[in-house]
Amino acid sequence: MSEFRYHPIIEDLKINEDGTVILLRSQSINIYQHAHAKTKKGRRVVTINQKTVTVTRLTLEAWQGVKPTGEMTARRVLEDGGDHYSNLCWGKTGSTSSNQKDNPAIAAKRIMTKEVFDDIRSRYPKETIKSLCQEYGVSQSGYYKSKFYEEIK
């Protein structure tokens, strides 16, 4: 049987340890998937008092307390680890692993080496800059703002 905790702000709201059951005045609240506009990932949300709130936030508030500052957001320690309170923490907005500086996908968007620039430049008349930049994992603006582009202008 799951253990429940009361929410510290919303009266008579109880949440189990992984946010799969949420009770308001002993009545189960419908949890539904909501497509997030920025990340395109789904997130579990509920509607309480005409406000949509994430299950991650409610679980974290009930099990670990309210956020320490206004700039904090409920985060998962491991993105695919679920909403169990042991996998949740308060973090600054944008602090997920997919947003970090050492993330290879983001690092690739910042790197414009001389070799990559020269190869894109040599293939440019036959292929579009957009498709070549996508192939190398660099942004178009990175190509045009690079010091190598400035040298040939």
Summary of the structure (lengths in Angstrom):
residues: 153
radius of gyration: 22.5
end to end distance: 69.0
largest distance: 69.8
contacts: 381
relative contact order: 0.10
helix: 35%
strand: 24%
